[in-house]
């Protein structure tokens, strides 16, 4: 009986629909396009992610992460890591300036 209860609890938790993210704004489209250009030039995903992050620093975390996936060719999990790294780097640069 306990196994069934645990399974049904997990099912209901996983049934929460994901948040819809609108990547249709002009600024977001432009940032994604710049990221794709950087990747095509042969630069690193980190370079592309930093460029996107700087362009979208005022947007929500989920929007920036979705832009990383599209523009810097990152996976969802990788994009989260890059977001934290970019945020940390930006804060460090702001302190030293």
N, C-alpha and C positions, 0 to 999 in steps of 0.2 A: 504494500500500500504506500509506503513512504516513497518508493521509486516513482510511482505514478504522480504523486503530489509534486515532487521535485520537477518532473518533466513538464507538467502543466504550468508550473510557475515560470520555468525558463521560456516556454512557448509564449506566454503572455508578455513577458519582458521584451522578447525579440520582435513582437508584433507592432511595436511603436514605429510609426512611419518616419522616415528620415526627413529632415528639414529641407525645404525647397530653397535653392540658392539661385538668385537671378544674376546670371553673368551677361545680361544684355545691355548693361549700362555702357556708355561710350568709353568711360575711363577704364573700366574693367577689360573691355574688348581690346583697347589700345595696349594695356599692360600685358595681356596674353600674347598679342602680336609681337610686342618687343621681346618677350621671353623666347618665343619661337625663333625670332631672328637671331638672337644670341646663340641659341642651340645650333642653328644652321651654320653659323660662323665658326663652329667648332669649339666654342667656349664651354665652360663647365656648367652643370646644372645649378651649382651654387651661385655662379655669376647671374644666371637667368633668374633664379629665385630672389636674389638681392635686388635686382632691377624691378621685378614685379612687386616685391615688398615695399620698396621706396615709393612706387607709384600708388600703391593701395594702402599705405600705412594708416589711413583714417577709416578704412573699412573694417567690418567685423572679421574675427579670426576665421570663421567658416568660409567667408568669401575669398579671403586671401589664399587659404588652403586649396579651395576649388580652382583658383587661378593658377596656383603652382602645378596642379595636376594637368591642367590644359596647356599652360605656357612653358613649363619647365620639364615636361614629360616625366613627372614624378608619380610614384604610387601614392595612395591615400595616406598610408602610414609614413612614408618618406616625406611627404609634404608637411605633415605635422612636425616632424623633427626639424625640417628646414625652417618652418615658421618660428619655432622656438629659437633656433640659432640666429636667424635674421633679426628677431626682436632683441635678443641679447646684444648682438653686434651694434644695432642702432642705438640702444641705450648707452652702451659703452662709448660710442662716438659722440653722443650728446653730452656726456659727462666731461669728456676731454676738451670739448669745444668751448 
